[in-house]
Amino acid sequence: MSNILIVGANRGIGYYMAIRLLEKGNNVTVLDIQDDHISELKKRYQNSLLIIRSDATDEDSLSEGIKKSIKEFGNVDIAIHNACLCTFANEQDTGYEVYKKVMDVNYFGALRLSKLILPFMREKKEGRIIFTSSGVGVTGFGNISPYASSKGAIESLAKCLEIENQDYGITFHIMHPPLTNTASSSELPVPKEFMADAEKIGKGLADHVWSKKFVICHSFSQSLQMKLCYCYPLYMGKMMWKMTQRAIRR
């Protein structure tokens, strides 16, 4: 049994990830600014699910949530940053304040979680931290540059912190879900048939949280796709953008 903490799991991928981890007998702490959906699981998992209202942009609330989790379940074995903010507009129509807001949730949220949880993991000499990334953070994509930039930034952050913490027995990883039908992607002008099912992706990723690979995917086919994205980033980004535009015009 592990103590797993997830920032951002009230709905979507994080919600189904939490369900699978609970089904497997783990203790799960969910930190989220909303708890209306995840709280439905509390009756079923009274002793293994801890829900705390917390904001990924607020260091104090994250710190308090982590301390409560440790008090309830002991040291955190896995910490997952899954909080997400995504906007859909081209650069010309996107002001600096939007870039800052998206970076605050997606990148600095991951950094805050890491800085707050690492002292506990270093003392224990073990642990793993996982950031939920996106293929567009590797390849780029149209009308989504704040989000894609933030995901590209956490890719580099995870690599740097992996190197810095290897002597402590702590590992960092990146989760790469495909384009998924969630609230954060609802405004994306992409046909729903292009989007994966959130339950399938969330539960699939949860099944691989102990993977030794740096890049964690829910399936073999998604792993192959991500290998292509890392090898040919701009080509893949342009190709996916063209495919999306053709689908929209149908």
N, C-alpha and C positions, 0 to 999 in steps of 0.2 A: 504493500500500500504506500502510495506517494502523496505528498502534499503539493498540490498544483495550484498556482495562482494565475488567474487570467484577468487582464485589464481589457474590458470591452467584450462582454458575453451576454448581454441582455437579449440580443436577437441575432439572427443570421448565422454565419459560420461559427462564431464564438459560442453561441447558444448550443448548437448541436455538438460542438467540441466538448462543452461542459457535460452534456448528457452522456456521451460515450465514456468520458473519463470517470463519471460517477458510476455508470453501469459496470465498469471494470473494477470497482471497489476502491477508487482513490478518494481522498479528501480534496475538495475543490473550493477555492475561494474566488468569488467573482467581484471585481471592482468595476463599477459602471456608474455613469451619471443617471441612468434609469434602471429600475428593477421590476417594472410591471410584468414583464414576460418571464424572466428567469425565476421570479418568486413563485411561479406556479409549480416549480419543482421542489419547493421546500418541504411540502407535506410528505413527499415520497423519500426525500433524502434529508431528514431532520438532523441527523448526527454527522453527516459528511459534506453538507453544503453550507457555506458561509457566504452571505450576500452583504456587501457593504457599498453604500452610495459613495462614489469617489469620482474625481475628475482628473483625466490624464494630464490636464494643463495645470493642475494645482498640486504642488509638491507636498504640502502639508496633509492634504486628504489622502494622497497615495501612501505617504509615510505612516499615517494612522492606520490605514487599511492593512498594510504589510505587518505592522506590529500586532494587530488583532488576529491576523491569520496565524502568525507564529505562536501567539498565546493559546489559540484554540487547537491548532493541529501540530505544532512543532515547526522546525525549520522548513523553509520552502525548498522543495527539490527541483521544481520547474517553475519558472516565471515566464508568462507569455504576454507580450504586448500586442494586442489585437484591436485596440481602439483605432478608429479610422474617421477621417474627414476627407471627402472628395467633392470637388467642384467641377463644373463642366462649362468651360468657355475658353475662347482662344486668348492668347497673350494680350492682344490689343484691348480686349474688354475686361481684363483682370488686373485690378490694382495691387499695389504692394501689400496692402492690408490683408488681402485674401491669401497671398503667398505666405505671409507671416502666420496667419491663423492656422492654415493647413499644416505648416511645418511645426507649429506649437503642439498640435495633437499627435501627428504621425511620427515626426522625428524626435522632437524634444520630449514627447511622451515616452518614447522608447529609452531615451537617455536618462530621464528622471527615474524610470523604473529600475534601470541598470544601476545607477548610482546609489539608490536606496536599498536594493536587495543584495548588491555585491558584498558589502561588509559582512553580512550574515553568512553568505556562501563561502567567503574567504576564511572565516573563522572555522567553518565546518570542513573546509578543504574539498568541497564538492558542490555540484549543482549545474544547472543548465538554464540558459536564457534564450528565448525564441522570439524573434520579431516576425510578424506577418507582413510579407512584402507583396510585390505584384510584378507580373511580367513587364508591365509598362515602365517600371523603374529600371529595367535592364534595356528595353528596346526603344522607349519613347512611344508616343502616340499623340494624335491630334486632340486639341481642345481639352487637355487634361494636365498641363504642365506643372501646376502646383503639386498635385497628388503624385505624379510620376517623379518629380524632383525629390519629394520627401521620401519616397520609397527607394530611390537610388541612393539617397544619403544614409538610410539605415542599413543598406547592403554594405557600405564601407564601414559604418560604425561597428557592425557585427564582426567584420573581419579584424578590425583594429583591436577590439576588446577581447576577441578570441586569442589573439597573439599575446596581449598583455596579461591575460589571466590563465594561461595554460599551465603555469607552475603551481596554480592553486587547485588544479583539477576541475576547473569550471570551463564549460564549453558554451559557445554561442552558435545559433542556428537561424536560418531563414526559412519561413514557410512560404510556399508559392502555390496558392490556389489559382485555378483558372478564373476567367470571367464568370462571376456567380450572380445569380438572381437574389440580391439583397437590397435592403433599404438604401444603402450608400450608392448602389449602382442604378437605382430606379430611374434617375433622370438621364442616364446615358441613352442616346438615341440609337440603341442597338436592338434588333429583334430579340424577343425573349427566348426564341429557340436557339440563339447563339449562346445563351447563358446556362451555366451548370446549376444543378439543384443544391441549395445551401445545406440541406441535411446530409446528402451524400458526401459533399466536400468536407463539412465540419467533422463528421464521424470518421471519414477516411484520414484526415490529418491527425485526429486524436489517436488513431491506431499507430501512428508513426512518431509520436512525441519523443520516444526513446531512441530514435534512429541516430546512428553515429555520423550520418551524412550532414554536411553543412547546409545543403539545400534539401528541404523536406517537402515532398509532394504527396498527394493522396493516392496517386496511381502511377503505374509504370509508364503509361502513355503521356501523362503530364510531365514526368521526369524527362522523357525524350524531347518533348516540346521545349522545355526549359534549357536543355543542353543546346538545342539549335539557337535559342534566343541568346545564350551567352556567347556562342561561337559567331553568330551573325546578327548582332543586335540591331543595327540600323536597317538592314535589309528586312528583318522580320517585322520591325516596327512599321516600316512603309508598306509592307505587304498586308499586314493586318488592318492598317488604316484604309487601304484601297478596298479590301474585301468588305469592310464595314460600310464604306460609302456606297458601294454597289448594292449592298443589302438594303440600305436605307432608301435608295432611289427606286426600289422595286414597287 
